[in-house]
Amino acid sequence: MSPDVVVNLVMQAVTVSLKVALPILLAGLLVGLLVSVFQAITQIQEMTLTFIPKILAAIAVFVIAGPWMLGQLLSYTEQLWASIPGIVS
């Protein structure tokens, strides 16, 4: 197996990982930003206030985008398994 093949496989894996994780991370980022602005406006400085909204947003995004995420992972896995004979030989 050549280094080009390994680099290509790693790059595909990282790309799929980012595509799958990005919606949940963006939801957490946006909710965290909104809660921080709310805390700054109301001067409530409670550190644990951000956890529950972030968790709820992540769960909501996972429920909404879960089928798409699973489809992306299954597509990548099927492509990887199908390419194994060409990689080995």
PDB file of N, CA, C and O in Angstrom:
ATOM      1  N   MET A   1       0.855  -1.167   0.000  1.00  0.00           N
ATOM      2  CA  MET A   1       0.000   0.000   0.000  1.00  0.00           C
ATOM      3  C   MET A   1       0.908   1.240   0.000  1.00  0.00           C
ATOM      4  O   MET A   1       1.811   1.370   0.827  1.00  0.00           O
ATOM      5  N   SER A   2       0.645   2.126  -0.934  1.00  0.00           N
ATOM      6  CA  SER A   2       1.503   3.295  -1.087  1.00  0.00           C
ATOM      7  C   SER A   2       1.100   4.403  -0.111  1.00  0.00           C
ATOM      8  O   SER A   2      -0.023   4.413   0.394  1.00  0.00           O
ATOM      9  N   PRO A   3       2.000   5.312   0.145  1.00  0.00           N
ATOM     10  CA  PRO A   3       1.674   6.426   1.045  1.00  0.00           C
ATOM     11  C   PRO A   3       0.527   7.298   0.521  1.00  0.00           C
ATOM     12  O   PRO A   3      -0.225   7.873   1.307  1.00  0.00           O
ATOM     13  N   ASP A   4       0.396   7.394  -0.796  1.00  0.00           N
ATOM     14  CA  ASP A   4      -0.698   8.182  -1.364  1.00  0.00           C
ATOM     15  C   ASP A   4      -2.054   7.596  -1.002  1.00  0.00           C
ATOM     16  O   ASP A   4      -3.001   8.332  -0.723  1.00  0.00           O
ATOM     17  N   VAL A   5      -2.145   6.285  -1.008  1.00  0.00           N
ATOM     18  CA  VAL A   5      -3.404   5.616  -0.654  1.00  0.00           C
ATOM     19  C   VAL A   5      -3.726   5.858   0.815  1.00  0.00           C
ATOM     20  O   VAL A   5      -4.877   6.124   1.163  1.00  0.00           O
ATOM     21  N   VAL A   6      -2.732   5.769   1.663  1.00  0.00           N
ATOM     22  CA  VAL A   6      -2.940   5.986   3.095  1.00  0.00           C
ATOM     23  C   VAL A   6      -3.377   7.425   3.360  1.00  0.00           C
ATOM     24  O   VAL A   6      -4.304   7.662   4.135  1.00  0.00           O
ATOM     25  N   VAL A   7      -2.722   8.370   2.728  1.00  0.00           N
ATOM     26  CA  VAL A   7      -3.082   9.777   2.900  1.00  0.00           C
ATOM     27  C   VAL A   7      -4.507  10.013   2.411  1.00  0.00           C
ATOM     28  O   VAL A   7      -5.268  10.738   3.052  1.00  0.00           O
ATOM     29  N   ASN A   8      -4.873   9.413   1.292  1.00  0.00           N
ATOM     30  CA  ASN A   8      -6.222   9.559   0.761  1.00  0.00           C
ATOM     31  C   ASN A   8      -7.264   8.970   1.715  1.00  0.00           C
ATOM     32  O   ASN A   8      -8.312   9.575   1.942  1.00  0.00           O
ATOM     33  N   LEU A   9      -6.979   7.799   2.269  1.00  0.00           N
ATOM     34  CA  LEU A   9      -7.912   7.175   3.217  1.00  0.00           C
ATOM     35  C   LEU A   9      -8.074   8.019   4.477  1.00  0.00           C
ATOM     36  O   LEU A   9      -9.187   8.194   4.974  1.00  0.00           O
ATOM     37  N   VAL A  10      -6.979   8.532   4.985  1.00  0.00           N
ATOM     38  CA  VAL A  10      -7.047   9.367   6.188  1.00  0.00           C
ATOM     39  C   VAL A  10      -7.799  10.658   5.899  1.00  0.00           C
ATOM     40  O   VAL A  10      -8.594  11.114   6.721  1.00  0.00           O
ATOM     41  N   MET A  11      -7.552  11.246   4.740  1.00  0.00           N
ATOM     42  CA  MET A  11      -8.239  12.480   4.379  1.00  0.00           C
ATOM     43  C   MET A  11      -9.750  12.246   4.233  1.00  0.00           C
ATOM     44  O   MET A  11     -10.546  13.082   4.662  1.00  0.00           O
ATOM     45  N   GLN A  12     -10.144  11.138   3.644  1.00  0.00           N
ATOM     46  CA  GLN A  12     -11.566  10.819   3.533  1.00  0.00           C
ATOM     47  C   GLN A  12     -12.185  10.597   4.907  1.00  0.00           C
ATOM     48  O   GLN A  12     -13.299  11.054   5.167  1.00  0.00           O
ATOM     49  N   ALA A  13     -11.476   9.901   5.784  1.00  0.00           N
ATOM     50  CA  ALA A  13     -11.995   9.647   7.129  1.00  0.00           C
ATOM     51  C   ALA A  13     -12.168  10.942   7.912  1.00  0.00           C
ATOM     52  O   ALA A  13     -13.171  11.119   8.604  1.00  0.00           O
ATOM     53  N   VAL A  14     -11.207  11.840   7.810  1.00  0.00           N
ATOM     54  CA  VAL A  14     -11.299  13.121   8.514  1.00  0.00           C
ATOM     55  C   VAL A  14     -12.437  13.960   7.936  1.00  0.00           C
ATOM     56  O   VAL A  14     -13.168  14.612   8.682  1.00  0.00           O
ATOM     57  N   THR A  15     -12.586  13.948   6.629  1.00  0.00           N
ATOM     58  CA  THR A  15     -13.660  14.706   5.986  1.00  0.00           C
ATOM     59  C   THR A  15     -15.026  14.211   6.436  1.00  0.00           C
ATOM     60  O   THR A  15     -15.900  15.014   6.763  1.00  0.00           O
ATOM     61  N   VAL A  16     -15.216  12.909   6.456  1.00  0.00           N
ATOM     62  CA  VAL A  16     -16.500  12.351   6.899  1.00  0.00           C
ATOM     63  C   VAL A  16     -16.723  12.661   8.375  1.00  0.00           C
ATOM     64  O   VAL A  16     -17.840  12.984   8.778  1.00  0.00           O
ATOM     65  N   SER A  17     -15.682  12.566   9.175  1.00  0.00           N
ATOM     66  CA  SER A  17     -15.812  12.875  10.602  1.00  0.00           C
ATOM     67  C   SER A  17     -16.229  14.323  10.822  1.00  0.00           C
ATOM     68  O   SER A  17     -17.085  14.604  11.661  1.00  0.00           O
ATOM     69  N   LEU A  18     -15.633  15.233  10.078  1.00  0.00           N
ATOM     70  CA  LEU A  18     -15.996  16.642  10.203  1.00  0.00           C
ATOM     71  C   LEU A  18     -17.422  16.899   9.724  1.00  0.00           C
ATOM     72  O   LEU A  18     -18.165  17.652  10.353  1.00  0.00           O
ATOM     73  N   LYS A  19     -17.802  16.276   8.615  1.00  0.00           N
ATOM     74  CA  LYS A  19     -19.161  16.455   8.105  1.00  0.00           C
ATOM     75  C   LYS A  19     -20.199  15.957   9.095  1.00  0.00           C
ATOM     76  O   LYS A  19     -21.263  16.559   9.237  1.00  0.00           O
ATOM     77  N   VAL A  20     -19.901  14.871   9.775  1.00  0.00           N
ATOM     78  CA  VAL A  20     -20.858  14.294  10.719  1.00  0.00           C
ATOM     79  C   VAL A  20     -20.894  15.097  12.027  1.00  0.00           C
ATOM     80  O   VAL A  20     -21.964  15.285  12.606  1.00  0.00           O
ATOM     81  N   ALA A  21     -19.750  15.563  12.488  1.00  0.00           N
ATOM     82  CA  ALA A  21     -19.690  16.260  13.775  1.00  0.00           C
ATOM     83  C   ALA A  21     -20.064  17.732  13.685  1.00  0.00           C
ATOM     84  O   ALA A  21     -20.470  18.326  14.684  1.00  0.00           O
ATOM     85  N   LEU A  22     -19.933  18.327  12.508  1.00  0.00           N
ATOM     86  CA  LEU A  22     -20.125  19.763  12.378  1.00  0.00           C
ATOM     87  C   LEU A  22     -21.509  20.264  12.800  1.00  0.00           C
ATOM     88  O   LEU A  22     -21.578  21.286  13.483  1.00  0.00           O
ATOM     89  N   PRO A  23     -22.615  19.606  12.434  1.00  0.00           N
ATOM     90  CA  PRO A  23     -23.913  20.136  12.878  1.00  0.00           C
ATOM     91  C   PRO A  23     -24.063  20.200  14.398  1.00  0.00           C
ATOM     92  O   PRO A  23     -24.598  21.176  14.925  1.00  0.00           O
ATOM     93  N   ILE A  24     -23.604  19.187  15.095  1.00  0.00           N
ATOM     94  CA  ILE A  24     -23.718  19.174  16.554  1.00  0.00           C
ATOM     95  C   ILE A  24     -22.798  20.235  17.167  1.00  0.00           C
ATOM     96  O   ILE A  24     -23.185  20.924  18.110  1.00  0.00           O
ATOM     97  N   LEU A  25     -21.597  20.362  16.636  1.00  0.00           N
ATOM     98  CA  LEU A  25     -20.672  21.364  17.155  1.00  0.00           C
ATOM     99  C   LEU A  25     -21.173  22.785  16.909  1.00  0.00           C
ATOM    100  O   LEU A  25     -21.044  23.650  17.775  1.00  0.00           O
ATOM    101  N   LEU A  26     -21.746  23.024  15.729  1.00  0.00           N
ATOM    102  CA  LEU A  26     -22.276  24.355  15.442  1.00  0.00           C
ATOM    103  C   LEU A  26     -23.465  24.689  16.329  1.00  0.00           C
ATOM    104  O   LEU A  26     -23.607  25.825  16.781  1.00  0.00           O
ATOM    105  N   ALA A  27     -24.319  23.703  16.578  1.00  0.00           N
ATOM    106  CA  ALA A  27     -25.456  23.948  17.465  1.00  0.00           C
ATOM    107  C   ALA A  27     -24.969  24.288  18.867  1.00  0.00           C
ATOM    108  O   ALA A  27     -25.492  25.211  19.492  1.00  0.00           O
ATOM    109  N   GLY A  28     -23.989  23.566  19.364  1.00  0.00           N
ATOM    110  CA  GLY A  28     -23.425  23.868  20.679  1.00  0.00           C
ATOM    111  C   GLY A  28     -22.777  25.234  20.721  1.00  0.00           C
ATOM    112  O   GLY A  28     -22.891  25.952  21.714  1.00  0.00           O
ATOM    113  N   LEU A  29     -22.094  25.596  19.641  1.00  0.00           N
ATOM    114  CA  LEU A  29     -21.459  26.909  19.567  1.00  0.00           C
ATOM    115  C   LEU A  29     -22.492  28.029  19.586  1.00  0.00           C
ATOM    116  O   LEU A  29     -22.343  29.001  20.327  1.00  0.00           O
ATOM    117  N   LEU A  30     -23.533  27.896  18.780  1.00  0.00           N
ATOM    118  CA  LEU A  30     -24.559  28.936  18.725  1.00  0.00           C
ATOM    119  C   LEU A  30     -25.317  29.067  20.038  1.00  0.00           C
ATOM    120  O   LEU A  30     -25.566  30.178  20.506  1.00  0.00           O
ATOM    121  N   VAL A  31     -25.682  27.943  20.629  1.00  0.00           N
ATOM    122  CA  VAL A  31     -26.393  27.997  21.908  1.00  0.00           C
ATOM    123  C   VAL A  31     -25.490  28.575  22.990  1.00  0.00           C
ATOM    124  O   VAL A  31     -25.941  29.377  23.807  1.00  0.00           O
ATOM    125  N   GLY A  32     -24.242  28.184  23.004  1.00  0.00           N
ATOM    126  CA  GLY A  32     -23.296  28.743  23.973  1.00  0.00           C
ATOM    127  C   GLY A  32     -23.136  30.243  23.813  1.00  0.00           C
ATOM    128  O   GLY A  32     -23.057  30.976  24.799  1.00  0.00           O
ATOM    129  N   LEU A  33     -23.087  30.700  22.561  1.00  0.00           N
ATOM    130  CA  LEU A  33     -22.969  32.132  22.311  1.00  0.00           C
ATOM    131  C   LEU A  33     -24.222  32.875  22.784  1.00  0.00           C
ATOM    132  O   LEU A  33     -24.122  33.931  23.408  1.00  0.00           O
ATOM    133  N   LEU A  34     -25.391  32.326  22.487  1.00  0.00           N
ATOM    134  CA  LEU A  34     -26.634  32.967  22.931  1.00  0.00           C
ATOM    135  C   LEU A  34     -26.737  33.014  24.453  1.00  0.00           C
ATOM    136  O   LEU A  34     -27.141  34.030  25.020  1.00  0.00           O
ATOM    137  N   VAL A  35     -26.376  31.926  25.106  1.00  0.00           N
ATOM    138  CA  VAL A  35     -26.433  31.896  26.565  1.00  0.00           C
ATOM    139  C   VAL A  35     -25.412  32.874  27.151  1.00  0.00           C
ATOM    140  O   VAL A  35     -25.691  33.530  28.155  1.00  0.00           O
ATOM    141  N   SER A  36     -24.247  32.975  26.539  1.00  0.00           N
ATOM    142  CA  SER A  36     -23.233  33.924  27.023  1.00  0.00           C
ATOM    143  C   SER A  36     -23.710  35.362  26.888  1.00  0.00           C
ATOM    144  O   SER A  36     -23.493  36.179  27.783  1.00  0.00           O
ATOM    145  N   VAL A  37     -24.356  35.672  25.775  1.00  0.00           N
ATOM    146  CA  VAL A  37     -24.907  37.021  25.598  1.00  0.00           C
ATOM    147  C   VAL A  37     -25.990  37.278  26.639  1.00  0.00           C
ATOM    148  O   VAL A  37     -26.051  38.357  27.229  1.00  0.00           O
ATOM    149  N   PHE A  38     -26.852  36.274  26.863  1.00  0.00           N
ATOM    150  CA  PHE A  38     -27.896  36.405  27.880  1.00  0.00           C
ATOM    151  C   PHE A  38     -27.282  36.632  29.261  1.00  0.00           C
ATOM    152  O   PHE A  38     -27.770  37.460  30.030  1.00  0.00           O
ATOM    153  N   GLN A  39     -26.217  35.902  29.571  1.00  0.00           N
ATOM    154  CA  GLN A  39     -25.550  36.074  30.859  1.00  0.00           C
ATOM    155  C   GLN A  39     -24.912  37.452  30.971  1.00  0.00           C
ATOM    156  O   GLN A  39     -24.922  38.057  32.043  1.00  0.00           O
ATOM    157  N   ALA A  40     -24.365  37.942  29.886  1.00  0.00           N
ATOM    158  CA  ALA A  40     -23.747  39.262  29.925  1.00  0.00           C
ATOM    159  C   ALA A  40     -24.798  40.358  30.108  1.00  0.00           C
ATOM    160  O   ALA A  40     -24.564  41.341  30.811  1.00  0.00           O
ATOM    161  N   ILE A  41     -25.948  40.180  29.475  1.00  0.00           N
ATOM    162  CA  ILE A  41     -27.007  41.186  29.591  1.00  0.00           C
ATOM    163  C   ILE A  41     -27.599  41.196  30.997  1.00  0.00           C
ATOM    164  O   ILE A  41     -27.805  42.258  31.584  1.00  0.00           O
ATOM    165  N   THR A  42     -27.873  40.003  31.535  1.00  0.00           N
ATOM    166  CA  THR A  42     -28.529  39.919  32.843  1.00  0.00           C
ATOM    167  C   THR A  42     -27.535  39.885  34.003  1.00  0.00           C
ATOM    168  O   THR A  42     -27.949  39.921  35.161  1.00  0.00           O
ATOM    169  N   GLN A  43     -26.262  39.818  33.722  1.00  0.00           N
ATOM    170  CA  GLN A  43     -25.196  39.741  34.714  1.00  0.00           C
ATOM    171  C   GLN A  43     -25.341  38.515  35.629  1.00  0.00           C
ATOM    172  O   GLN A  43     -24.954  38.550  36.797  1.00  0.00           O
ATOM    173  N   ILE A  44     -25.901  37.444  35.083  1.00  0.00           N
ATOM    174  CA  ILE A  44     -25.935  36.165  35.791  1.00  0.00           C
ATOM    175  C   ILE A  44     -24.655  35.426  35.411  1.00  0.00           C
ATOM    176  O   ILE A  44     -24.465  35.090  34.242  1.00  0.00           O
ATOM    177  N   GLN A  45     -23.794  35.172  36.359  1.00  0.00           N
ATOM    178  CA  GLN A  45     -22.511  34.539  36.079  1.00  0.00           C
ATOM    179  C   GLN A  45     -22.481  33.110  36.629  1.00  0.00           C
ATOM    180  O   GLN A  45     -21.606  32.764  37.423  1.00  0.00           O
ATOM    181  N   GLU A  46     -23.411  32.309  36.214  1.00  0.00           N
ATOM    182  CA  GLU A  46     -23.472  30.912  36.642  1.00  0.00           C
ATOM    183  C   GLU A  46     -22.828  30.057  35.557  1.00  0.00           C
ATOM    184  O   GLU A  46     -23.297  30.052  34.418  1.00  0.00           O
ATOM    185  N   MET A  47     -21.770  29.341  35.889  1.00  0.00           N
ATOM    186  CA  MET A  47     -21.032  28.554  34.908  1.00  0.00           C
ATOM    187  C   MET A  47     -21.821  27.352  34.399  1.00  0.00           C
ATOM    188  O   MET A  47     -21.631  26.925  33.260  1.00  0.00           O
ATOM    189  N   THR A  48     -22.699  26.806  35.228  1.00  0.00           N
ATOM    190  CA  THR A  48     -23.428  25.601  34.827  1.00  0.00           C
ATOM    191  C   THR A  48     -24.663  25.917  33.993  1.00  0.00           C
ATOM    192  O   THR A  48     -25.336  24.999  33.524  1.00  0.00           O
ATOM    193  N   LEU A  49     -24.971  27.186  33.801  1.00  0.00           N
ATOM    194  CA  LEU A  49     -26.158  27.563  33.045  1.00  0.00           C
ATOM    195  C   LEU A  49     -26.069  27.152  31.580  1.00  0.00           C
ATOM    196  O   LEU A  49     -27.105  26.939  30.949  1.00  0.00           O
ATOM    197  N   THR A  50     -24.901  27.036  31.035  1.00  0.00           N
ATOM    198  CA  THR A  50     -24.767  26.722  29.608  1.00  0.00           C
ATOM    199  C   THR A  50     -24.887  25.238  29.300  1.00  0.00           C
ATOM    200  O   THR A  50     -25.144  24.876  28.152  1.00  0.00           O
ATOM    201  N   PHE A  51     -24.710  24.375  30.280  1.00  0.00           N
ATOM    202  CA  PHE A  51     -24.675  22.942  29.999  1.00  0.00           C
ATOM    203  C   PHE A  51     -26.005  22.395  29.506  1.00  0.00           C
ATOM    204  O   PHE A  51     -26.038  21.706  28.486  1.00  0.00           O
ATOM    205  N   ILE A  52     -27.088  22.676  30.190  1.00  0.00           N
ATOM    206  CA  ILE A  52     -28.390  22.111  29.825  1.00  0.00           C
ATOM    207  C   ILE A  52     -28.832  22.568  28.433  1.00  0.00           C
ATOM    208  O   ILE A  52     -29.227  21.718  27.635  1.00  0.00           O
ATOM    209  N   PRO A  53     -28.789  23.861  28.097  1.00  0.00           N
ATOM    210  CA  PRO A  53     -29.180  24.248  26.736  1.00  0.00           C
ATOM    211  C   PRO A  53     -28.304  23.627  25.648  1.00  0.00           C
ATOM    212  O   PRO A  53     -28.799  23.261  24.583  1.00  0.00           O
ATOM    213  N   LYS A  54     -27.004  23.509  25.918  1.00  0.00           N
ATOM    214  CA  LYS A  54     -26.122  22.898  24.930  1.00  0.00           C
ATOM    215  C   LYS A  54     -26.455  21.428  24.727  1.00  0.00           C
ATOM    216  O   LYS A  54     -26.476  20.940  23.597  1.00  0.00           O
ATOM    217  N   ILE A  55     -26.710  20.734  25.806  1.00  0.00           N
ATOM    218  CA  ILE A  55     -27.055  19.314  25.703  1.00  0.00           C
ATOM    219  C   ILE A  55     -28.371  19.140  24.965  1.00  0.00           C
ATOM    220  O   ILE A  55     -28.495  18.260  24.114  1.00  0.00           O
ATOM    221  N   LEU A  56     -29.356  19.974  25.286  1.00  0.00           N
ATOM    222  CA  LEU A  56     -30.653  19.884  24.599  1.00  0.00           C
ATOM    223  C   LEU A  56     -30.519  20.206  23.113  1.00  0.00           C
ATOM    224  O   LEU A  56     -31.148  19.555  22.280  1.00  0.00           O
ATOM    225  N   ALA A  57     -29.713  21.198  22.780  1.00  0.00           N
ATOM    226  CA  ALA A  57     -29.496  21.535  21.372  1.00  0.00           C
ATOM    227  C   ALA A  57     -28.784  20.396  20.641  1.00  0.00           C
ATOM    228  O   ALA A  57     -29.130  20.078  19.503  1.00  0.00           O
ATOM    229  N   ALA A  58     -27.805  19.788  21.280  1.00  0.00           N
ATOM    230  CA  ALA A  58     -27.090  18.676  20.652  1.00  0.00           C
ATOM    231  C   ALA A  58     -28.018  17.489  20.428  1.00  0.00           C
ATOM    232  O   ALA A  58     -27.953  16.835  19.387  1.00  0.00           O
ATOM    233  N   ILE A  59     -28.880  17.209  21.399  1.00  0.00           N
ATOM    234  CA  ILE A  59     -29.832  16.109  21.244  1.00  0.00           C
ATOM    235  C   ILE A  59     -30.814  16.415  20.120  1.00  0.00           C
ATOM    236  O   ILE A  59     -31.135  15.538  19.317  1.00  0.00           O
ATOM    237  N   ALA A  60     -31.294  17.661  20.058  1.00  0.00           N
ATOM    238  CA  ALA A  60     -32.235  18.039  18.996  1.00  0.00           C
ATOM    239  C   ALA A  60     -31.599  17.912  17.617  1.00  0.00           C
ATOM    240  O   ALA A  60     -32.223  17.403  16.686  1.00  0.00           O
ATOM    241  N   VAL A  61     -30.370  18.370  17.489  1.00  0.00           N
ATOM    242  CA  VAL A  61     -29.684  18.257  16.201  1.00  0.00           C
ATOM    243  C   VAL A  61     -29.428  16.797  15.863  1.00  0.00           C
ATOM    244  O   VAL A  61     -29.548  16.395  14.706  1.00  0.00           O
ATOM    245  N   PHE A  62     -29.079  16.008  16.859  1.00  0.00           N
ATOM    246  CA  PHE A  62     -28.841  14.587  16.618  1.00  0.00           C
ATOM    247  C   PHE A  62     -30.111  13.883  16.168  1.00  0.00           C
ATOM    248  O   PHE A  62     -30.063  13.014  15.298  1.00  0.00           O
ATOM    249  N   VAL A  63     -31.249  14.249  16.752  1.00  0.00           N
ATOM    250  CA  VAL A  63     -32.519  13.641  16.348  1.00  0.00           C
ATOM    251  C   VAL A  63     -32.889  14.079  14.933  1.00  0.00           C
ATOM    252  O   VAL A  63     -33.348  13.267  14.129  1.00  0.00           O
ATOM    253  N   ILE A  64     -32.691  15.356  14.630  1.00  0.00           N
ATOM    254  CA  ILE A  64     -33.070  15.874  13.313  1.00  0.00           C
ATOM    255  C   ILE A  64     -32.102  15.404  12.226  1.00  0.00           C
ATOM    256  O   ILE A  64     -32.534  14.949  11.167  1.00  0.00           O
ATOM    257  N   ALA A  65     -30.806  15.510  12.480  1.00  0.00           N
ATOM    258  CA  ALA A  65     -29.809  15.187  11.461  1.00  0.00           C
ATOM    259  C   ALA A  65     -29.241  13.783  11.606  1.00  0.00           C
ATOM    260  O   ALA A  65     -28.354  13.398  10.843  1.00  0.00           O
ATOM    261  N   GLY A  66     -29.729  13.020  12.559  1.00  0.00           N
ATOM    262  CA  GLY A  66     -29.216  11.668  12.785  1.00  0.00           C
ATOM    263  C   GLY A  66     -29.282  10.754  11.573  1.00  0.00           C
ATOM    264  O   GLY A  66     -28.296  10.083  11.267  1.00  0.00           O
ATOM    265  N   PRO A  67     -30.423  10.703  10.865  1.00  0.00           N
ATOM    266  CA  PRO A  67     -30.466   9.848   9.670  1.00  0.00           C
ATOM    267  C   PRO A  67     -29.456  10.252   8.595  1.00  0.00           C
ATOM    268  O   PRO A  67     -28.862   9.397   7.939  1.00  0.00           O
ATOM    269  N   TRP A  68     -29.270  11.552   8.423  1.00  0.00           N
ATOM    270  CA  TRP A  68     -28.275  12.003   7.445  1.00  0.00           C
ATOM    271  C   TRP A  68     -26.879  11.607   7.887  1.00  0.00           C
ATOM    272  O   TRP A  68     -26.074  11.156   7.072  1.00  0.00           O
ATOM    273  N   MET A  69     -26.578  11.772   9.186  1.00  0.00           N
ATOM    274  CA  MET A  69     -25.261  11.406   9.710  1.00  0.00           C
ATOM    275  C   MET A  69     -25.004   9.907   9.522  1.00  0.00           C
ATOM    276  O   MET A  69     -23.926   9.494   9.096  1.00  0.00           O
ATOM    277  N   LEU A  70     -26.009   9.116   9.846  1.00  0.00           N
ATOM    278  CA  LEU A  70     -25.870   7.674   9.684  1.00  0.00           C
ATOM    279  C   LEU A  70     -25.666   7.306   8.220  1.00  0.00           C
ATOM    280  O   LEU A  70     -24.875   6.419   7.902  1.00  0.00           O
ATOM    281  N   GLY A  71     -26.380   7.989   7.333  1.00  0.00           N
ATOM    282  CA  GLY A  71     -26.207   7.748   5.899  1.00  0.00           C
ATOM    283  C   GLY A  71     -24.802   8.068   5.431  1.00  0.00           C
ATOM    284  O   GLY A  71     -24.228   7.337   4.624  1.00  0.00           O
ATOM    285  N   GLN A  72     -24.243   9.167   5.941  1.00  0.00           N
ATOM    286  CA  GLN A  72     -22.872   9.531   5.576  1.00  0.00           C
ATOM    287  C   GLN A  72     -21.877   8.470   6.052  1.00  0.00           C
ATOM    288  O   GLN A  72     -20.973   8.076   5.315  1.00  0.00           O
ATOM    289  N   LEU A  73     -22.057   8.018   7.286  1.00  0.00           N
ATOM    290  CA  LEU A  73     -21.145   6.997   7.826  1.00  0.00           C
ATOM    291  C   LEU A  73     -21.288   5.674   7.083  1.00  0.00           C
ATOM    292  O   LEU A  73     -20.290   5.015   6.791  1.00  0.00           O
ATOM    293  N   LEU A  74     -22.520   5.284   6.777  1.00  0.00           N
ATOM    294  CA  LEU A  74     -22.734   4.032   6.045  1.00  0.00           C
ATOM    295  C   LEU A  74     -22.164   4.117   4.635  1.00  0.00           C
ATOM    296  O   LEU A  74     -21.564   3.161   4.145  1.00  0.00           O
ATOM    297  N   SER A  75     -22.350   5.251   3.989  1.00  0.00           N
ATOM    298  CA  SER A  75     -21.814   5.437   2.635  1.00  0.00           C
ATOM    299  C   SER A  75     -20.289   5.336   2.637  1.00  0.00           C
ATOM    300  O   SER A  75     -19.702   4.678   1.778  1.00  0.00           O
ATOM    301  N   TYR A  76     -19.657   5.991   3.606  1.00  0.00           N
ATOM    302  CA  TYR A  76     -18.197   5.925   3.693  1.00  0.00           C
ATOM    303  C   TYR A  76     -17.726   4.497   3.980  1.00  0.00           C
ATOM    304  O   TYR A  76     -16.751   4.027   3.395  1.00  0.00           O
ATOM    305  N   THR A  77     -18.427   3.819   4.881  1.00  0.00           N
ATOM    306  CA  THR A  77     -18.034   2.454   5.229  1.00  0.00           C
ATOM    307  C   THR A  77     -18.194   1.514   4.041  1.00  0.00           C
ATOM    308  O   THR A  77     -17.325   0.683   3.778  1.00  0.00           O
ATOM    309  N   GLU A  78     -19.305   1.646   3.326  1.00  0.00           N
ATOM    310  CA  GLU A  78     -19.509   0.800   2.136  1.00  0.00           C
ATOM    311  C   GLU A  78     -18.444   1.069   1.082  1.00  0.00           C
ATOM    312  O   GLU A  78     -17.925   0.140   0.464  1.00  0.00           O
ATOM    313  N   GLN A  79     -18.118   2.345   0.880  1.00  0.00           N
ATOM    314  CA  GLN A  79     -17.086   2.710  -0.087  1.00  0.00           C
ATOM    315  C   GLN A  79     -15.728   2.144   0.342  1.00  0.00           C
ATOM    316  O   GLN A  79     -14.957   1.660  -0.488  1.00  0.00           O
ATOM    317  N   LEU A  80     -15.449   2.210   1.631  1.00  0.00           N
ATOM    318  CA  LEU A  80     -14.173   1.700   2.135  1.00  0.00           C
ATOM    319  C   LEU A  80     -14.078   0.193   1.962  1.00  0.00           C
ATOM    320  O   LEU A  80     -13.052  -0.322   1.517  1.00  0.00           O
ATOM    321  N   TRP A  81     -15.143  -0.514   2.313  1.00  0.00           N
ATOM    322  CA  TRP A  81     -15.138  -1.971   2.167  1.00  0.00           C
ATOM    323  C   TRP A  81     -15.041  -2.372   0.697  1.00  0.00           C
ATOM    324  O   TRP A  81     -14.372  -3.350   0.366  1.00  0.00           O
ATOM    325  N   ALA A  82     -15.700  -1.629  -0.180  1.00  0.00           N
ATOM    326  CA  ALA A  82     -15.643  -1.955  -1.603  1.00  0.00           C
ATOM    327  C   ALA A  82     -14.262  -1.698  -2.189  1.00  0.00           C
ATOM    328  O   ALA A  82     -13.875  -2.352  -3.158  1.00  0.00           O
ATOM    329  N   SER A  83     -13.517  -0.763  -1.623  1.00  0.00           N
ATOM    330  CA  SER A  83     -12.202  -0.438  -2.162  1.00  0.00           C
ATOM    331  C   SER A  83     -11.076  -1.291  -1.589  1.00  0.00           C
ATOM    332  O   SER A  83      -9.935  -1.172  -2.036  1.00  0.00           O
ATOM    333  N   ILE A  84     -11.366  -2.139  -0.620  1.00  0.00           N
ATOM    334  CA  ILE A  84     -10.310  -2.954  -0.018  1.00  0.00           C
ATOM    335  C   ILE A  84      -9.601  -3.855  -1.030  1.00  0.00           C
ATOM    336  O   ILE A  84      -8.371  -3.904  -1.006  1.00  0.00           O
ATOM    337  N   PRO A  85     -10.300  -4.571  -1.920  1.00  0.00           N
ATOM    338  CA  PRO A  85      -9.548  -5.403  -2.873  1.00  0.00           C
ATOM    339  C   PRO A  85      -8.579  -4.594  -3.764  1.00  0.00           C
ATOM    340  O   PRO A  85      -7.493  -5.071  -4.094  1.00  0.00           O
ATOM    341  N   GLY A  86      -8.973  -3.398  -4.141  1.00  0.00           N
ATOM    342  CA  GLY A  86      -8.082  -2.576  -4.962  1.00  0.00           C
ATOM    343  C   GLY A  86      -6.903  -2.025  -4.168  1.00  0.00           C
ATOM    344  O   GLY A  86      -5.828  -1.795  -4.723  1.00  0.00           O
ATOM    345  N   ILE A  87      -7.104  -1.815  -2.881  1.00  0.00           N
ATOM    346  CA  ILE A  87      -6.034  -1.273  -2.038  1.00  0.00           C
ATOM    347  C   ILE A  87      -5.003  -2.336  -1.739  1.00  0.00           C
ATOM    348  O   ILE A  87      -3.802  -2.065  -1.764  1.00  0.00           O
ATOM    349  N   VAL A  88      -5.461  -3.551  -1.454  1.00  0.00           N
ATOM    350  CA  VAL A  88      -4.554  -4.627  -1.053  1.00  0.00           C
ATOM    351  C   VAL A  88      -3.683  -5.087  -2.209  1.00  0.00           C
ATOM    352  O   VAL A  88      -2.498  -5.369  -2.028  1.00  0.00           O
ATOM    353  N   SER A  89      -4.263  -5.161  -3.383  1.00  0.00           N
ATOM    354  CA  SER A  89      -3.469  -5.698  -4.512  1.00  0.00           C
ATOM    355  C   SER A  89      -2.633  -4.661  -5.196  1.00  0.00           C
ATOM    356  O   SER A  89      -1.923  -4.973  -6.152  1.00  0.00           O
TER     357      SER A  89
END
